Amino acid sequence: MKGHFPLVLLLLAAVPQVRAADYKYVRIGSDHDITTKATPGYALMGGGSDLDEAFRFLCEKGAGGDFLILRAAGDDDYNPYVNSLCKTNSVATLIIPSREAANDPSVADIIQHAEAVFIAGGDQARYINWWQNSQVSDALNADIAAGKPLGGTSAGLAVMGQFIYSSQGDAPEDPNLSSTLALADPYHSRVTVRRDFVKIDLLSNTLTDTHFAKRDRLGRSLVFLARIVQDGWSAKPREIAVDEKSAVLVEGDGSARVIGSGKGAYFIQVQAAPATCKAGTPLTFKDIAVYHGPGGSRFNVKTWSGSGGASYSLSVKNGVVSSTQAKGDSY
């Protein structure tokens, strides 16, 4: 969602008092928290237009409790949107704009009083630099362990998998790190992969990416996967890459459905180590398995199998991606 400061603060008896210099908190609905029986679920949103069904999924999993939106910048324009879709006790936005704010115990308390949490889009470098290994990430992990649902769009989804493109040092001339640049040099300074922002068992050993087909992110994702293998983090990492106007709604048992009008989601798995993955040399990386799930398809992230989609494989030779699909379309 769009927008910047300032915000009008609502100071509520049910939550710790907000100090405007540290973070911003805006809430609509009831002033008093309630506790409902939330159930696990993960809404993986690829960015672009928000999908009503994905937010309703999170609200249902939160069982009508308190819905919280997390941001590092922006304003509270998600509040009326979510409130119009769902029957909740409250909808609130918490903006955490610094590492100091992320380590405020009041911030963690607000997060842990929510029954459903959604991480908005923006810049995942801020989430990593400011929120990782802080009271924010601790509180999110406590919510996940308690079986509460979590969702994210764009940058918010990018930080949900175990492996994360952290977007450190994105340049003005190439703000999204192009596939061309990454494939030409897998160890370019802008190819930055981090791990373990949150701990979602169903997304362990998994990279999450967004705006996938729309922004031609396949090549750079294959580079991220190659680096994960080459750097010894995992022998066979996986990826869930979601296109704009699409989402993957994952149940607590691992079953999932793909929704939306975009190109859907791509479930990618490494089969073998890259043949060439080193600094200053184009990537060579073969036999990468892909399952493309369009809107309406199903996938199980535990068994890594789906229905209603198509399977194919990709290879990279000297920085050029090829596909086994009949038309040679990598997407």
C-alpha positions as a Markdown table, in Angstrom:
| # | Residue | x | y | z |
|---|---|---|---|---|
| 1 | Met | 0.0 | 0.0 | 0.0 |
| 2 | Lys | 1.1 | 3.6 | -0.6 |
| 3 | Gly | 1.7 | 6.5 | 1.7 |
| 4 | His | 4.1 | 8.0 | 4.2 |
| 5 | Phe | 4.1 | 9.6 | 7.6 |
| 6 | Pro | 2.5 | 11.2 | 9.5 |
| 7 | Leu | 0.0 | 9.1 | 11.4 |
| 8 | Val | -2.6 | 9.9 | 14.1 |
| 9 | Leu | -1.9 | 7.7 | 17.1 |
| 10 | Leu | -4.6 | 5.9 | 19.1 |
| 11 | Leu | -3.4 | 5.2 | 22.6 |
| 12 | Leu | -5.2 | 2.2 | 23.8 |
| 13 | Ala | -5.7 | 0.8 | 27.3 |
| 14 | Ala | -5.3 | -2.7 | 26.1 |
| 15 | Val | -1.8 | -2.2 | 24.7 |
| 16 | Pro | 1.4 | -0.5 | 26.0 |
| 17 | Gln | 1.5 | 3.3 | 25.5 |
| 18 | Val | 3.1 | 4.2 | 22.2 |
| 19 | Arg | 6.1 | 6.5 | 22.1 |
| 20 | Ala | 5.9 | 8.5 | 18.9 |
| 21 | Ala | 9.6 | 8.8 | 18.5 |
| 22 | Asp | 10.1 | 5.1 | 18.3 |
| 23 | Tyr | 7.2 | 3.5 | 16.4 |
| 24 | Lys | 3.7 | 4.2 | 15.3 |
| 25 | Tyr | 0.6 | 2.3 | 16.1 |
| 26 | Val | -2.9 | 2.9 | 14.6 |
| 27 | Arg | -5.8 | 0.7 | 15.5 |
| 28 | Ile | -9.5 | 0.6 | 14.6 |
| 29 | Gly | -12.2 | -1.6 | 16.0 |
| 30 | Ser | -12.2 | -2.6 | 19.7 |
| 31 | Asp | -9.8 | -0.9 | 22.1 |
| 32 | His | -9.4 | -4.1 | 24.0 |
| 33 | Asp | -7.7 | -7.3 | 22.9 |
| 34 | Ile | -9.4 | -10.6 | 22.9 |
| 35 | Thr | -8.0 | -14.1 | 22.6 |
| 36 | Thr | -9.3 | -16.5 | 20.0 |
| 37 | Lys | -8.3 | -20.0 | 18.9 |
| 38 | Ala | -6.1 | -19.2 | 15.9 |
| 39 | Thr | -5.0 | -22.0 | 13.6 |
| 40 | Pro | -1.9 | -22.1 | 11.4 |
| 41 | Gly | -1.8 | -20.9 | 7.9 |
| 42 | Tyr | 0.5 | -18.9 | 5.6 |
| 43 | Ala | -0.6 | -16.4 | 2.9 |
| 44 | Leu | 2.2 | -16.0 | 0.4 |
| 45 | Met | 1.3 | -13.0 | -1.8 |
| 46 | Gly | 3.4 | -12.2 | -4.9 |
| 47 | Gly | 2.8 | -8.4 | -4.8 |
| 48 | Gly | 0.9 | -6.0 | -7.1 |
| 49 | Ser | -2.8 | -5.8 | -6.5 |
| 50 | Asp | -3.9 | -7.1 | -3.1 |
| 51 | Leu | -6.1 | -10.3 | -3.2 |
| 52 | Asp | -9.2 | -10.1 | -1.0 |
| 53 | Glu | -9.2 | -13.9 | -0.7 |
| 54 | Ala | -5.8 | -14.0 | 0.8 |
| 55 | Phe | -6.7 | -11.6 | 3.5 |
| 56 | Arg | -9.9 | -13.4 | 4.3 |
| 57 | Phe | -7.8 | -16.6 | 4.6 |
| 58 | Leu | -5.7 | -14.9 | 7.3 |
| 59 | Cys | -8.7 | -13.4 | 9.1 |
| 60 | Glu | -10.4 | -16.8 | 9.2 |
| 61 | Lys | -7.3 | -18.4 | 10.6 |
| 62 | Gly | -7.2 | -15.7 | 13.2 |
| 63 | Ala | -10.8 | -16.7 | 14.2 |
| 64 | Gly | -12.0 | -13.1 | 14.5 |
| 65 | Gly | -9.3 | -11.9 | 16.8 |
| 66 | Asp | -6.9 | -9.0 | 16.5 |
| 67 | Phe | -5.4 | -8.5 | 13.0 |
| 68 | Leu | -2.0 | -6.7 | 12.8 |
| 69 | Ile | -0.2 | -5.3 | 9.8 |
| 70 | Leu | 3.6 | -4.8 | 10.2 |
| 71 | Arg | 5.5 | -2.1 | 8.2 |
| 72 | Ala | 8.9 | -0.4 | 8.3 |
| 73 | Ala | 7.5 | 2.7 | 6.6 |
| 74 | Gly | 4.2 | 4.0 | 5.2 |
| 75 | Asp | 0.9 | 4.5 | 6.8 |
| 76 | Asp | -2.3 | 2.8 | 8.0 |
| 77 | Asp | -4.2 | 2.4 | 4.7 |
| 78 | Tyr | -4.4 | -1.4 | 5.1 |
| 79 | Asn | -6.6 | -0.8 | 8.2 |
| 80 | Pro | -9.9 | 0.1 | 6.5 |
| 81 | Tyr | -9.2 | -2.4 | 3.7 |
| 82 | Val | -8.9 | -5.4 | 6.0 |
| 83 | Asn | -11.7 | -4.1 | 8.2 |
| 84 | Ser | -14.0 | -4.0 | 5.2 |
| 85 | Leu | -13.2 | -7.6 | 4.3 |
| 86 | Cys | -13.2 | -9.4 | 7.7 |
| 87 | Lys | -15.0 | -9.7 | 10.9 |
| 88 | Thr | -12.3 | -9.0 | 13.5 |
| 89 | Asn | -12.0 | -7.7 | 17.0 |
| 90 | Ser | -9.6 | -5.0 | 15.7 |
| 91 | Val | -7.3 | -4.2 | 12.8 |
| 92 | Ala | -4.1 | -2.3 | 13.5 |
| 93 | Thr | -0.9 | -1.2 | 11.8 |
| 94 | Leu | 2.4 | -1.1 | 13.6 |
| 95 | Ile | 5.2 | 0.8 | 11.9 |
| 96 | Ile | 8.7 | -0.2 | 13.2 |
| 97 | Pro | 11.2 | 2.2 | 11.5 |
| 98 | Ser | 14.5 | 1.4 | 13.2 |
| 99 | Arg | 16.4 | -1.3 | 15.0 |
| 100 | Glu | 15.9 | 0.6 | 18.3 |
| 101 | Ala | 12.1 | 0.5 | 17.8 |
| 102 | Ala | 12.4 | -3.3 | 16.9 |
| 103 | Asn | 13.9 | -3.9 | 20.3 |
| 104 | Asp | 11.3 | -2.0 | 22.3 |
| 105 | Pro | 9.5 | -4.6 | 24.5 |
| 106 | Ser | 6.2 | -2.8 | 23.8 |
| 107 | Val | 6.5 | -3.7 | 20.1 |
| 108 | Ala | 6.9 | -7.3 | 20.9 |
| 109 | Asp | 3.9 | -7.2 | 23.2 |
| 110 | Ile | 1.7 | -5.8 | 20.5 |
| 111 | Ile | 2.8 | -8.5 | 18.1 |
| 112 | Gln | 2.2 | -11.3 | 20.5 |
| 113 | His | -1.3 | -10.0 | 21.3 |
| 114 | Ala | -2.4 | -10.3 | 17.7 |
| 115 | Glu | -4.2 | -13.4 | 16.4 |
| 116 | Ala | -3.1 | -12.9 | 12.7 |
| 117 | Val | -0.1 | -10.9 | 11.4 |
| 118 | Phe | 0.5 | -9.6 | 7.9 |
| 119 | Ile | 3.9 | -8.2 | 6.8 |
| 120 | Ala | 3.4 | -5.5 | 4.2 |
| 121 | Gly | 5.5 | -4.8 | 1.1 |
| 122 | Gly | 8.4 | -2.4 | 0.9 |
| 123 | Asp | 12.1 | -3.0 | 1.2 |
| 124 | Gln | 13.1 | -6.3 | 2.8 |
| 125 | Ala | 16.6 | -4.9 | 3.5 |
| 126 | Arg | 14.9 | -2.9 | 6.2 |
| 127 | Tyr | 13.2 | -5.9 | 7.6 |
| 128 | Ile | 16.5 | -7.8 | 7.7 |
| 129 | Asn | 18.6 | -4.9 | 9.0 |
| 130 | Trp | 16.1 | -3.6 | 11.6 |
| 131 | Trp | 14.0 | -6.6 | 12.6 |
| 132 | Gln | 16.1 | -9.7 | 12.3 |
| 133 | Asn | 17.4 | -11.0 | 15.7 |
| 134 | Ser | 15.4 | -8.5 | 17.5 |
| 135 | Gln | 12.3 | -8.5 | 19.7 |
| 136 | Val | 10.2 | -8.3 | 16.5 |
| 137 | Ser | 11.5 | -11.5 | 15.0 |
| 138 | Asp | 11.4 | -13.2 | 18.5 |
| 139 | Ala | 7.7 | -12.2 | 18.8 |
| 140 | Leu | 6.9 | -13.4 | 15.3 |
| 141 | Asn | 8.5 | -16.7 | 16.0 |
| 142 | Ala | 6.5 | -17.0 | 19.2 |
| 143 | Asp | 3.3 | -16.3 | 17.2 |
| 144 | Ile | 4.3 | -19.0 | 14.7 |
| 145 | Ala | 5.1 | -21.5 | 17.4 |
| 146 | Ala | 1.7 | -20.8 | 19.0 |
| 147 | Gly | -0.1 | -21.7 | 15.7 |
| 148 | Lys | -1.1 | -18.2 | 14.6 |
| 149 | Pro | -1.3 | -17.4 | 10.9 |
| 150 | Leu | 1.2 | -15.2 | 9.1 |
| 151 | Gly | 1.1 | -13.6 | 5.6 |
| 152 | Gly | 3.2 | -11.3 | 3.5 |
| 153 | Thr | 3.2 | -9.6 | 0.2 |
| 154 | Ser | 6.2 | -8.6 | -1.9 |
| 155 | Ala | 9.0 | -7.8 | 0.6 |
| 156 | Gly | 6.8 | -9.3 | 3.3 |
| 157 | Leu | 6.7 | -12.6 | 1.5 |
| 158 | Ala | 10.4 | -12.4 | 0.7 |
| 159 | Val | 11.3 | -12.7 | 4.4 |
| 160 | Met | 9.0 | -15.6 | 5.2 |
| 161 | Gly | 11.2 | -18.4 | 3.7 |
| 162 | Gln | 14.3 | -19.7 | 5.4 |
| 163 | Phe | 16.4 | -18.3 | 2.6 |
| 164 | Ile | 16.0 | -14.6 | 1.7 |
| 165 | Tyr | 17.3 | -12.3 | -1.0 |
| 166 | Ser | 18.1 | -9.4 | 1.3 |
| 167 | Ser | 18.3 | -6.7 | -1.4 |
| 168 | Gln | 21.4 | -5.1 | 0.3 |
| 169 | Gly | 22.9 | -2.4 | -1.9 |
| 170 | Asp | 20.3 | -2.3 | -4.7 |
| 171 | Ala | 21.5 | 0.3 | -7.1 |
| 172 | Pro | 19.4 | 3.2 | -8.6 |
| 173 | Glu | 20.0 | 2.0 | -12.1 |
| 174 | Asp | 18.9 | -1.5 | -11.3 |
| 175 | Pro | 16.8 | -1.4 | -8.2 |
| 176 | Asn | 15.5 | -5.0 | -8.5 |
| 177 | Leu | 18.8 | -6.8 | -9.3 |
| 178 | Ser | 18.3 | -8.0 | -12.8 |
| 179 | Ser | 18.6 | -11.7 | -13.8 |
| 180 | Thr | 21.1 | -10.7 | -16.4 |
| 181 | Leu | 23.5 | -9.2 | -13.8 |
| 182 | Ala | 23.1 | -12.1 | -11.4 |
| 183 | Leu | 23.6 | -14.8 | -14.0 |
| 184 | Ala | 26.8 | -13.1 | -15.3 |
| 185 | Asp | 28.4 | -13.2 | -11.9 |
| 186 | Pro | 26.8 | -15.2 | -9.1 |
| 187 | Tyr | 29.2 | -13.6 | -6.6 |
| 188 | His | 28.5 | -10.0 | -7.6 |
| 189 | Ser | 28.3 | -7.8 | -4.5 |
| 190 | Arg | 24.6 | -7.3 | -5.0 |
| 191 | Val | 23.8 | -11.0 | -4.9 |
| 192 | Thr | 23.0 | -11.1 | -1.2 |
| 193 | Val | 21.3 | -14.0 | 0.4 |
| 194 | Arg | 20.5 | -14.3 | 4.1 |
| 195 | Arg | 18.6 | -16.8 | 6.2 |
| 196 | Asp | 16.5 | -17.5 | 9.3 |
| 197 | Phe | 14.5 | -14.3 | 9.7 |
| 198 | Val | 11.5 | -16.4 | 10.9 |
| 199 | Lys | 11.1 | -20.1 | 11.6 |
| 200 | Ile | 8.2 | -21.6 | 9.6 |
| 201 | Asp | 8.7 | -25.4 | 9.5 |
| 202 | Leu | 6.8 | -25.7 | 6.2 |
| 203 | Leu | 9.1 | -23.1 | 4.6 |
| 204 | Ser | 12.4 | -24.4 | 5.9 |
| 205 | Asn | 15.0 | -25.1 | 3.2 |
| 206 | Thr | 13.0 | -22.8 | 1.0 |
| 207 | Leu | 13.7 | -19.5 | -0.7 |
| 208 | Thr | 10.6 | -17.2 | -1.3 |
| 209 | Asp | 10.5 | -14.7 | -4.1 |
| 210 | Thr | 7.9 | -12.3 | -5.5 |
| 211 | His | 6.8 | -10.3 | -8.6 |
| 212 | Phe | 8.3 | -13.4 | -10.3 |
| 213 | Ala | 7.3 | -13.5 | -14.0 |
| 214 | Lys | 6.2 | -9.9 | -14.1 |
| 215 | Arg | 9.7 | -8.7 | -13.2 |
| 216 | Asp | 11.7 | -11.5 | -14.9 |
| 217 | Arg | 13.2 | -12.8 | -11.7 |
| 218 | Leu | 13.8 | -16.4 | -12.7 |
| 219 | Gly | 17.5 | -16.0 | -13.6 |
| 220 | Arg | 18.4 | -14.3 | -10.4 |
| 221 | Ser | 16.4 | -16.9 | -8.3 |
| 222 | Leu | 18.4 | -19.7 | -9.9 |
| 223 | Val | 21.6 | -17.8 | -8.9 |
| 224 | Phe | 20.3 | -17.5 | -5.3 |
| 225 | Leu | 19.7 | -21.3 | -5.3 |
| 226 | Ala | 23.1 | -22.0 | -6.7 |
| 227 | Arg | 24.7 | -19.8 | -4.1 |
| 228 | Ile | 22.8 | -21.6 | -1.3 |
| 229 | Val | 24.3 | -24.9 | -2.5 |
| 230 | Gln | 27.8 | -23.5 | -3.3 |
| 231 | Asp | 28.1 | -21.8 | 0.0 |
| 232 | Gly | 27.2 | -25.0 | 1.9 |
| 233 | Trp | 23.8 | -24.0 | 3.3 |
| 234 | Ser | 21.8 | -26.8 | 1.7 |
| 235 | Ala | 22.4 | -29.5 | -0.9 |
| 236 | Lys | 18.9 | -29.4 | -2.4 |
| 237 | Pro | 17.2 | -26.1 | -1.6 |
| 238 | Arg | 13.6 | -25.3 | -2.8 |
| 239 | Glu | 11.9 | -22.2 | -3.8 |
| 240 | Ile | 8.3 | -20.9 | -3.9 |
| 241 | Ala | 8.2 | -18.0 | -6.4 |
| 242 | Val | 4.9 | -16.1 | -6.6 |
| 243 | Asp | 3.9 | -13.8 | -9.5 |
| 244 | Glu | 2.1 | -10.5 | -9.1 |
| 245 | Lys | -1.7 | -10.7 | -8.5 |
| 246 | Ser | -1.2 | -14.3 | -7.3 |
| 247 | Ala | -0.9 | -15.9 | -3.9 |
| 248 | Val | -0.3 | -19.4 | -2.4 |
| 249 | Leu | -2.5 | -20.1 | 0.6 |
| 250 | Val | -0.8 | -22.8 | 2.7 |
| 251 | Glu | -2.7 | -24.8 | 5.4 |
| 252 | Gly | -1.0 | -26.0 | 8.5 |
| 253 | Asp | -0.8 | -29.5 | 7.1 |
| 254 | Gly | 1.2 | -28.3 | 4.1 |
| 255 | Ser | -1.6 | -28.5 | 1.5 |
| 256 | Ala | -1.9 | -25.3 | -0.5 |
| 257 | Arg | -3.9 | -23.7 | -3.3 |
| 258 | Val | -2.8 | -21.1 | -5.8 |
| 259 | Ile | -5.2 | -18.1 | -6.3 |
| 260 | Gly | -5.3 | -14.9 | -8.4 |
| 261 | Ser | -5.2 | -13.7 | -12.0 |
| 262 | Gly | -1.4 | -13.5 | -12.4 |
| 263 | Lys | 0.8 | -16.3 | -13.7 |
| 264 | Gly | 0.5 | -18.2 | -10.4 |
| 265 | Ala | 3.4 | -19.8 | -8.5 |
| 266 | Tyr | 6.6 | -21.7 | -9.4 |
| 267 | Phe | 7.7 | -24.5 | -7.1 |
| 268 | Ile | 11.4 | -25.0 | -7.8 |
| 269 | Gln | 13.8 | -27.7 | -6.5 |
| 270 | Val | 17.5 | -28.2 | -7.0 |
| 271 | Gln | 18.5 | -31.7 | -8.1 |
| 272 | Ala | 22.3 | -31.4 | -8.2 |
| 273 | Ala | 25.1 | -28.9 | -7.4 |
| 274 | Pro | 25.9 | -26.2 | -9.9 |
| 275 | Ala | 28.7 | -27.1 | -12.4 |
| 276 | Thr | 30.1 | -23.6 | -12.2 |
| 277 | Cys | 29.3 | -21.1 | -9.5 |
| 278 | Lys | 32.1 | -18.7 | -8.9 |
| 279 | Ala | 33.0 | -15.0 | -8.9 |
| 280 | Gly | 33.3 | -13.3 | -12.3 |
| 281 | Thr | 32.1 | -16.3 | -14.2 |
| 282 | Pro | 28.6 | -16.9 | -15.7 |
| 283 | Leu | 26.5 | -19.5 | -13.9 |
| 284 | Thr | 26.2 | -23.1 | -15.2 |
| 285 | Phe | 23.6 | -25.1 | -13.3 |
| 286 | Lys | 21.6 | -28.0 | -14.7 |
| 287 | Asp | 18.4 | -30.1 | -14.2 |
| 288 | Ile | 16.5 | -27.8 | -11.9 |
| 289 | Ala | 12.9 | -29.1 | -11.4 |
| 290 | Val | 10.0 | -26.7 | -11.7 |
| 291 | Tyr | 6.3 | -27.2 | -11.1 |
| 292 | His | 4.2 | -24.2 | -12.3 |
| 293 | Gly | 0.9 | -23.9 | -10.6 |
| 294 | Pro | -1.5 | -21.4 | -12.2 |
| 295 | Gly | -4.5 | -20.0 | -10.3 |
| 296 | Gly | -6.8 | -22.8 | -9.3 |
| 297 | Ser | -4.0 | -25.4 | -8.9 |
| 298 | Arg | -3.0 | -27.3 | -5.8 |
| 299 | Phe | 0.3 | -28.0 | -4.2 |
| 300 | Asn | 1.6 | -29.7 | -1.1 |
| 301 | Val | 4.8 | -28.2 | 0.3 |
| 302 | Lys | 5.4 | -31.3 | 2.5 |
| 303 | Thr | 5.3 | -33.8 | -0.3 |
| 304 | Trp | 6.5 | -31.2 | -2.9 |
| 305 | Ser | 3.9 | -32.4 | -5.4 |
| 306 | Gly | 0.9 | -30.7 | -7.1 |
| 307 | Ser | -2.1 | -31.1 | -9.4 |
| 308 | Gly | -3.6 | -28.8 | -12.0 |
| 309 | Gly | -0.2 | -27.4 | -13.1 |
| 310 | Ala | 2.8 | -28.4 | -15.3 |
| 311 | Ser | 6.2 | -29.9 | -14.5 |
| 312 | Tyr | 9.4 | -29.1 | -16.5 |
| 313 | Ser | 13.1 | -28.6 | -15.9 |
| 314 | Leu | 15.5 | -25.7 | -16.4 |
| 315 | Ser | 19.2 | -25.5 | -17.0 |
| 316 | Val | 21.7 | -22.6 | -17.1 |
| 317 | Lys | 24.7 | -22.8 | -19.4 |
| 318 | Asn | 27.2 | -19.9 | -19.3 |
| 319 | Gly | 24.6 | -17.6 | -17.9 |
| 320 | Val | 21.8 | -18.5 | -20.3 |
| 321 | Val | 18.6 | -20.2 | -19.1 |
| 322 | Ser | 16.9 | -22.9 | -21.1 |
| 323 | Ser | 13.7 | -24.9 | -20.5 |
| 324 | Thr | 12.4 | -28.3 | -21.5 |
| 325 | Gln | 9.0 | -26.7 | -22.3 |
| 326 | Ala | 8.0 | -27.1 | -25.9 |
| 327 | Lys | 8.1 | -23.4 | -26.7 |
| 328 | Gly | 11.2 | -22.9 | -24.7 |
| 329 | Asp | 9.4 | -20.4 | -22.4 |
| 330 | Ser | 11.2 | -20.4 | -19.0 |
| 331 | Tyr | 7.9 | -19.3 | -17.4 |
